[in-house]
Amino acid sequence: MSGIIFSQASGLNDSVFGKSQEPIKSMITAGVESFEETSLLSKIFYMDKTKNFAEKYATMTSLGNFQDVGENGATPQDSFQEGFCKVIEPSTWKLGFSITAEMMEDNKIGDISNAAKRFTTSYGRTREQFGAALLSNGHNAKMKWGKKEYSITCADGKPFFFKEHPSKVDGVSLKQSNLFKGAFSVLTLDAVQEAMQDFKDDKGNLLNVKPDTIIIPNSGPLKRAVLAAVGSELDPRNNNNAWNFQCGLWNVLVWAELPKTIGGEPYFILMDSDYMQQYECMPWLDRIKLKVDSYIDHNTDANVFKGRSRFAAGFNNWRGAALCGEGLTGGTDLTALNA
């Protein structure tokens, strides 16, 4: 557990909490709830809870089509089959800090709120940064974050963003891509959108994927390009007053925690927000929300506060999103569109 010690001599904080422990816990809890109101996690991930040590996310294949059997014909039988599945096991996350006895005796209540906010900011920031790191590394099979390495493949064993996702039923002939190489433009947006609308299930049936969200990092030039492409009623490529059919179709999410580039170049992510939720594409699994305990260290007389949480996130169904950028390798190449 990483620790932070507040004391007068440390220079980290001149006055922190008062003598009462209960209000501190209350403010920490309130701070977490306030942070979650502005978080983008729930807009991107499927937020789930569990009382188990792990959860298995599985899909079922579709049934075949109805058949014309004629008068008094026998009913043809078909069956479901379990698709690819993904197991997600929550990890334990901890952070703590201490307040010296002398600071407790000073009882300067005025700074309690600010100190509690710093603790809740750390908790919220950890979750946001972990989620953003997971999403921006979705084209990889593994992710190094902090001191640990995480396996982040999706249910089919491939990276979440990948050029050749196999089918559970026919893994040879049916290969699909949600990873693309190319700079952002209206033509690139058209192509990635079309590809997502053509996504099929494991039996080759066309799905009703409707990308409606664009996720980008906090990059000024990219924001301007995206908003010009989706916010103008006229085609931004020319002056002939052609109608821009992309206008009004998109919700743009700017996530500041995302890296500004991948492979040294800008990128964007398209997402079907409904599909992501209904088919649990990116589960965020909370086992234990932030729990704060405190005690007096009888050796130092300091008031020790400990925060503990258990959560994890991962990739399940790749069909809800697609990644495109100039610096990506191994994806379907769209660079010719902007030549």
C-alpha positions as MATLAB code, in Angstrom:
seq = 'MSGIIFSQASGLNDSVFGKSQEPIKSMITAGVESFEETSLLSKIFYMDKTKNFAEKYATMTSLGNFQDVGENGATPQDSFQEGFCKVIEPSTWKLGFSITAEMMEDNKIGDISNAAKRFTTSYGRTREQFGAALLSNGHNAKMKWGKKEYSITCADGKPFFFKEHPSKVDGVSLKQSNLFKGAFSVLTLDAVQEAMQDFKDDKGNLLNVKPDTIIIPNSGPLKRAVLAAVGSELDPRNNNNAWNFQCGLWNVLVWAELPKTIGGEPYFILMDSDYMQQYECMPWLDRIKLKVDSYIDHNTDANVFKGRSRFAAGFNNWRGAALCGEGLTGGTDLTALNA';
ca = [
       0.000    0.000    0.000;
       1.354    3.411   -0.947;
       1.364    5.830    1.986;
       1.197    9.613    2.445;
       2.062   11.209    5.803;
       0.779   14.682    6.594;
       2.584   16.622    9.328;
       3.569   20.205   10.084;
       7.239   19.532    9.422;
       6.745   17.523    6.248;
       5.767   20.493    4.112;
       3.060   18.428    2.426;
       0.261   20.154    4.291;
       0.252   22.704    7.113;
      -3.098   21.717    8.563;
      -5.304   18.848    7.578;
      -8.139   17.282    9.576;
      -9.614   17.860   12.968;
     -10.033   15.306   15.730;
     -13.241   13.697   14.456;
     -12.752   10.693   12.191;
     -16.372   10.184   11.119;
     -16.802   13.459    9.165;
     -13.606   12.706    7.285;
     -15.005    9.406    6.078;
     -18.251   11.090    5.143;
     -16.515   13.730    3.047;
     -14.357   11.122    1.335;
     -17.490    9.212    0.348;
     -19.217   12.381   -0.868;
     -16.120   13.287   -2.858;
     -16.128    9.928   -4.630;
     -19.776   10.349   -5.601;
     -19.086   13.859   -6.912;
     -16.127   12.636   -8.980;
     -18.232    9.887  -10.548;
     -20.742   12.473  -11.804;
     -18.112   13.879  -14.190;
     -16.433   10.580  -15.035;
     -16.561    9.223  -18.582;
     -16.198    5.604  -17.457;
     -19.936    4.948  -17.332;
     -20.369    6.433  -20.828;
     -17.832    4.004  -22.322;
     -17.669    0.926  -20.082;
     -20.434   -1.436  -19.036;
     -20.511   -0.751  -15.289;
     -21.188   -3.956  -13.384;
     -21.095   -5.143   -9.776;
     -20.325   -8.526   -8.302;
     -20.198  -10.386   -5.003;
     -17.990  -13.097   -6.490;
     -14.233  -13.330   -6.926;
     -14.695  -13.176  -10.718;
     -17.357  -13.014  -13.401;
     -17.582  -14.797  -16.748;
     -18.999  -12.836  -19.665;
     -20.282  -15.072  -22.446;
     -22.271  -14.672  -25.640;
     -24.618  -17.001  -27.481;
     -24.662  -17.456  -31.233;
     -27.800  -16.568  -33.153;
     -30.338  -18.981  -34.610;
     -30.615  -19.557  -38.335;
     -33.394  -18.105  -40.466;
     -36.973  -19.380  -40.631;
     -37.546  -21.693  -43.589;
     -40.421  -22.082  -46.022;
     -41.482  -25.703  -45.381;
     -44.738  -25.726  -47.355;
     -48.089  -27.056  -46.194;
     -47.890  -29.380  -43.181;
     -44.092  -29.273  -43.352;
     -41.943  -30.341  -40.432;
     -40.379  -27.654  -38.244;
     -36.635  -27.456  -38.836;
     -34.561  -27.384  -35.681;
     -31.624  -25.158  -34.917;
     -29.635  -24.653  -31.757;
     -27.734  -22.036  -29.832;
     -24.023  -22.304  -29.237;
     -21.934  -20.551  -26.628;
     -19.714  -17.971  -28.239;
     -16.407  -16.693  -26.980;
     -16.253  -15.846  -23.278;
     -14.127  -13.666  -21.018;
     -13.404  -13.987  -17.286;
     -12.673  -10.804  -15.345;
     -11.312  -10.969  -11.796;
     -11.217   -7.795   -9.654;
      -7.859   -6.666   -8.276;
      -7.286   -5.034   -4.891;
      -6.314   -1.347   -4.899;
      -5.064    0.524   -1.814;
      -3.829    3.916   -0.686;
      -3.371    5.416    2.756;
      -2.253    8.527    4.609;
      -1.545    9.538    8.203;
      -2.079   12.661   10.302;
       0.233   13.331   13.228;
      -1.179   13.626   16.742;
      -0.029   17.234   16.900;
      -2.081   18.108   13.849;
      -5.101   16.333   15.271;
      -4.765   18.357   18.475;
      -4.709   21.611   16.488;
      -8.143   20.682   15.143;
      -8.172   23.071   12.195;
     -11.525   22.110   10.726;
     -11.366   24.555    7.851;
      -9.057   22.404    5.735;
     -10.882   19.102    6.218;
     -12.779   19.398    2.950;
      -9.701   20.127    0.851;
      -7.790   17.213    2.345;
     -10.660   14.802    1.737;
     -10.907   16.019   -1.860;
      -7.248   15.182   -2.448;
      -7.865   11.615   -1.311;
     -11.000   11.155   -3.417;
      -9.305   12.809   -6.390;
      -6.564   10.205   -6.156;
      -9.123    7.385   -6.143;
     -11.140    8.813   -9.011;
      -8.032    9.662  -11.012;
      -6.746    6.109  -10.643;
      -9.959    4.686  -12.083;
     -10.076    7.211  -14.930;
      -6.431    6.691  -15.868;
      -6.724    2.913  -15.720;
      -9.799    2.970  -17.953;
      -8.197    5.375  -20.423;
      -5.007    3.304  -20.508;
      -7.030    0.160  -21.177;
      -8.936    1.758  -24.040;
      -5.880    3.339  -25.688;
      -3.991    0.041  -25.432;
      -6.892   -1.964  -26.839;
      -4.921   -2.780  -30.002;
      -2.411   -4.704  -27.853;
      -2.682   -8.070  -26.133;
      -0.951   -6.776  -22.980;
      -0.712   -3.480  -21.129;
       1.965   -2.253  -18.719;
       0.415    0.126  -16.201;
       2.084    1.146  -12.989;
       4.172   -1.774  -11.766;
       1.995   -4.498  -13.263;
       1.386   -6.022  -16.658;
      -2.187   -6.854  -17.602;
      -3.495   -9.295  -20.197;
      -6.154   -7.313  -22.059;
      -7.342   -9.543  -24.897;
     -11.066   -9.748  -25.580;
     -13.227  -12.876  -25.522;
     -11.911  -14.289  -28.811;
      -8.329  -14.193  -27.508;
      -7.341  -11.340  -29.824;
      -6.724   -7.680  -28.967;
      -9.983   -5.746  -28.653;
      -9.045   -3.687  -31.733;
      -7.794   -6.187  -34.308;
      -7.786   -6.676  -38.090;
      -8.907  -10.324  -38.156;
     -11.400  -11.221  -35.434;
     -12.418  -14.866  -35.932;
     -15.884  -16.375  -35.741;
     -16.667  -19.013  -33.111;
     -18.733  -20.902  -35.702;
     -16.614  -20.353  -38.808;
     -13.216  -19.035  -37.794;
     -11.658  -19.648  -41.212;
     -13.736  -17.726  -43.739;
     -15.319  -15.047  -41.537;
     -12.676  -12.540  -40.442;
     -13.660   -9.015  -39.384;
     -11.706   -5.875  -38.577;
     -12.282   -3.053  -36.092;
      -8.733   -1.685  -36.399;
      -7.938    0.820  -39.151;
      -4.940    2.832  -40.299;
      -5.567    6.340  -41.583;
      -5.771   10.019  -40.682;
      -9.066   11.479  -39.546;
     -11.151   12.978  -42.339;
     -14.752   12.868  -43.462;
     -13.875   10.069  -45.895;
     -12.108    8.053  -43.175;
     -15.055    8.589  -40.854;
     -17.402    7.372  -43.599;
     -15.312    4.233  -44.136;
     -15.014    3.240  -40.471;
     -18.696    3.941  -39.904;
     -19.612    1.749  -42.882;
     -17.367   -1.056  -41.659;
     -19.045   -1.047  -38.253;
     -22.495   -1.040  -39.828;
     -21.421   -4.177  -41.729;
     -20.322   -6.118  -38.624;
     -21.722   -9.656  -38.530;
     -22.348  -12.146  -35.747;
     -20.585  -15.512  -35.481;
     -22.965  -17.060  -38.013;
     -22.478  -14.323  -40.584;
     -25.754  -12.523  -39.928;
     -25.670   -8.749  -40.237;
     -25.862   -6.990  -36.870;
     -27.654   -3.746  -36.136;
     -24.519   -1.822  -35.098;
     -25.128    1.935  -35.214;
     -22.015    3.895  -34.223;
     -23.109    7.129  -32.571;
     -20.128    8.248  -30.472;
     -16.667    9.548  -31.329;
     -14.035    9.342  -28.581;
     -10.910   11.488  -28.922;
      -8.113   12.746  -26.676;
      -7.794   16.413  -25.720;
      -6.007   17.487  -28.904;
      -6.879   20.916  -30.303;
      -6.302   20.155  -34.010;
      -8.155   16.840  -33.746;
     -11.098   18.423  -31.930;
     -11.347   21.071  -34.622;
     -11.204   18.473  -37.415;
     -13.809   16.220  -35.795;
     -16.237   19.021  -34.996;
     -15.834   20.426  -38.518;
     -16.670   17.007  -39.949;
     -19.725   16.287  -37.814;
     -20.966   19.766  -36.901;
     -21.387   21.353  -40.323;
     -24.496   20.886  -42.429;
     -22.394   21.325  -45.578;
     -19.621   19.038  -46.806;
     -16.382   20.494  -45.339;
     -14.334   19.139  -48.277;
     -15.658   21.471  -50.959;
     -17.626   24.623  -51.720;
     -20.426   23.144  -53.809;
     -22.957   23.162  -50.967;
     -23.156   19.351  -50.855;
     -25.080   18.063  -47.837;
     -22.933   16.553  -45.061;
     -24.880   13.468  -43.932;
     -22.606   13.091  -40.885;
     -23.999   16.279  -39.356;
     -25.948   15.649  -36.160;
     -25.216   11.908  -36.003;
     -22.497   11.962  -33.390;
     -21.884   12.505  -29.720;
     -18.249   13.587  -29.295;
     -16.496   12.597  -26.049;
     -13.185   14.332  -25.330;
     -11.358   12.262  -22.701;
      -8.413   14.213  -21.324;
      -6.906   11.104  -19.712;
      -6.318    9.495  -23.107;
      -2.825    9.882  -24.612;
      -2.822   12.495  -27.360;
      -1.272   10.100  -29.891;
      -0.810    6.387  -30.584;
       2.316    5.520  -32.512;
       3.145    9.234  -32.556;
       0.010   10.134  -34.553;
      -3.584   11.245  -33.774;
      -6.366    8.660  -33.536;
     -10.097    8.380  -32.900;
     -12.510    5.715  -31.682;
     -16.038    5.112  -32.949;
     -18.537    3.458  -30.628;
     -22.131    2.292  -30.637;
     -23.112    3.365  -27.127;
     -26.221    1.151  -26.990;
     -24.441   -1.938  -28.303;
     -21.565   -1.406  -25.853;
     -24.012   -1.547  -22.946;
     -26.452   -4.202  -24.189;
     -23.729   -6.662  -25.149;
     -21.361   -5.852  -22.252;
     -18.514   -5.104  -24.638;
     -16.174   -3.523  -22.082;
     -17.124   -4.627  -18.553;
     -15.997   -2.571  -15.576;
     -16.426   -4.844  -12.587;
     -16.714   -3.356   -9.079;
     -16.379   -5.855   -6.259;
     -15.778   -3.399   -3.384;
     -16.292    0.338   -3.797;
     -13.883    2.586   -1.918;
     -13.916    1.648    1.750;
     -12.133    3.952    4.205;
     -10.998    2.793    7.653;
      -9.072    4.719   10.276;
      -7.245    3.925   13.493;
      -4.780    5.442   15.944;
      -1.228    4.172   15.652;
      -0.375    3.583   19.318;
       3.335    3.822   18.579;
       3.245    7.275   16.946;
      -0.246    8.441   18.036;
      -0.900    9.383   14.415;
      -4.372    8.993   12.933;
      -4.019    6.560   10.013;
      -6.551    6.470    7.170;
      -6.646    3.567    4.724;
      -8.591    3.327    1.498;
      -9.273   -0.030   -0.121;
     -11.177   -1.006   -3.241;
     -11.533   -4.006   -5.544;
     -12.272   -3.514   -9.213;
     -11.174   -4.587  -12.665;
     -11.996   -3.836  -16.271;
     -11.488   -5.663  -19.523;
     -12.664   -6.378  -23.045;
     -15.375   -8.829  -23.995;
     -17.239   -8.241  -27.288;
     -15.206   -6.251  -29.854;
     -18.152   -5.371  -32.121;
     -19.186   -2.233  -30.225;
     -16.186   -0.061  -31.140;
     -13.465    0.587  -33.721;
     -10.086    2.336  -33.558;
      -8.478    4.336  -36.368;
      -5.236    6.330  -36.516;
      -2.248    7.154  -38.701;
       0.266    5.602  -36.304;
      -1.421    2.223  -36.011;
       0.108   -0.884  -37.533;
      -1.645   -4.084  -38.550;
      -5.013   -2.497  -39.209;
      -7.093   -2.246  -42.362;
      -5.365    0.444  -44.408;
      -7.490    3.483  -45.284;
      -4.666    5.888  -46.078;
      -5.489    5.874  -49.809;
      -8.764    7.629  -49.073;
      -6.943   10.847  -48.205;
      -4.328   10.684  -50.960;
];
